[in-house]
Amino acid sequence: MSRITRSTRRPDRALWLRVVAELGAAPVIEAYISAAEDDEYIDGLCEGGDVVINPAHQTVDTVIHELLHRIYPHRTERSIRRSVTILRRSLDDAEVIAFYAEYKRRRRTGRPRSADL
């Protein structure tokens, strides 16, 4: 399970409200984005006013991570992260797209869960 630690500092609320308003105004497109360099993953870009989001890379990383926990329940978090990095560096665009498509085909929506295990 990956975690992002929340800050106790309050962000600039005006900036946050501007970002939320922009989400309502901006054309948002979900599409796979290929990088010119093979060693780079592009999660999103702003192109001619459109916001293009590529959820595949982060989703594939997370799915691989959690599947490795399922395969190797006794391995440490650090070991799992290292394996994800090694696997991801070996995948080409076609493999990422195929894995992401299979994930989307198999996923189900579940009830919210607490991460406090």
Secondary structure, 3 states (H helix, E strand, C coil): CCCCCCCCCCCCHHHHHHHHHHHHHCCEEECCCCCCCCCCCCCEEEECCEEEECCHHHHHHHHHHHHHHHHCCCCCHHHHHHHHHHHHHHCCHHHHHHHHHHHHHHCCCCCCCCCCC
